[in-house]
Amino acid sequence: LEQQFRLGVDGEYRGEATSGTYEILFDAEGYSRTRRVLKGEPDGTVTMDVVMRPSRVRVAEGRVHLTERIFFELDSSVIKSDSFGLLDELATSLNDHPGLRLVEIQGHTDDQGDDAYNLQLSEERAAAVRAYLISHGEVEPGRLVARGYGEQRPLQPNTSAEAQATNRRVEFHIL
């Protein structure tokens, strides 16, 4: 049985519930969803403090924007564990937006190294992100397509280490 309650402007909700265990989902625009388990006792009062953090994922303008980058091992398509939380949040967001029927995961590189190698690396990285979202985030495979673009679409000229780092990225475009 699912019920929805709206909190007051003070962030409080007062109401009655039977004793038992409840899973509570806190959801607010611009913030990551937060789940808590509440065990209610008969004739008891329960107070719960919940801290919500701003979402790192935003769906707008034909894209799924991330406020942080996805990191990989050097010269590899192995996703660094530091990026798992971000990818989990991305998966939740994709699952919360079933109207996004097809999302292209785009892998991009800088211009250092061989063109063919960069294209292959970008394809492998996009495929690794897709595989993670499917296996860990339970996103339906048919909703995700992975494609590598290598160094073909830089955001800025590869004239500095900072520019090259900017060009090494994964983007999410709604098709």
Summary of the structure (lengths in Angstrom):
residues: 175
radius of gyration: 20.5
end to end distance: 35.0
largest distance: 69.8
contacts: 440
relative contact order: 0.15
helix: 27%
strand: 25%
